[in-house]
Amino acid sequence: MEKWDAYDRQRKQIGVELVRGKTIPKGLFHLVVNVLVQDSKGAFLFVKRSQEKEIHPGVYECGAGGSVLSGEKSLDAALRELKEETGLTPRTIHLIHQETVEEEQSHYDYYLASLDEIRPKVRYQEGETEGHSWVQREELLQFFETHSHFHDQKKMLEQVLPGIICYNSKRKQKGRSLWQ
């Protein structure tokens, strides 16, 4: 049984535990981490979710992530999720964005992890991940057009990495925002 710490709207831990799969009481939130991963040449890691997943099976998401467990710090959860889902250990990792999604009763912490290697080998976690792709910044638009992905991934990248711009070689539209 997976347990999470409960937080109030202002991200203050309130001393109550939540249980995965049970309804979160109104006014309470849980903490989720998402780790964006870049190799030493700047390519982003997109991980394909397992077909066994209940939610969004077989689609790509940028990086790794999941819920912060009870008693765990956000950064520790980010490192744990990255290791569990990909087998990777970053050279550096930095908190780059925080947001609250009221309708999901979730606080999100976004991290950017940098690796020492170019497109290192990725290990998959059974039941969680089953594929991956390394995508350069200039290839992002094409990747989003040709691969199933979470509906909000383009917008999320623009939000947490302001100024990320792609170049679509087919249309020759330089400076096009990812989600236009």
Secondary structure, DSSP 8 states (H G I E B T S, - for coil): --EEEEE-TTS-EEEEEEETTS---TT-BEEEEEEEEE-TT--EEEEEE-TT-SSSTT-EEESEEEE--TT--HHHHHHHHHHHHH----SEEEEEEEEEEGGGTEEEEEEEEE-SSSS------TTTEEEEEEE-GGGHHHHHHHS-B-TTHHHHHHHHSTT-EEEETTTTEEEEETT-
